[in-house]
Amino acid sequence: MDKDRGRCTLKLKKQESIDLVNHPPHYNDGRYETIDIINDSVDAAPSPQLAYAHGNVIKYILRMWLKGNALEDAKKARWYLNKIIEILE
């Protein structure tokens, strides 16, 4: 448990390799993989456009503290959220 951040973190052994294509660490930091959260969340979206934008909002929010540029990911999430609002209006 990472006491400073109040959550569990994955500790890799030296012989384990990081799979940056199939399971990148910035999408696997918690108990659930980001793709699974997105798939569950966008099922009820009324259109593919809204599902795509919604999925991207989730993606950028979930990884924003893990990739080294939180502000950039927050702005990307906002951009997609603005698209959702545009479509819904």
Secondary structure, DSSP 8 states (H G I E B T S, - for coil): -BTTTTB------TT----TTTS-GGGSSSSS-HHHHHHHHHTT-SSHHHHHHHHHHHHHHHHTTTSS-HHHHHHHHHHHHHHHHHHH-
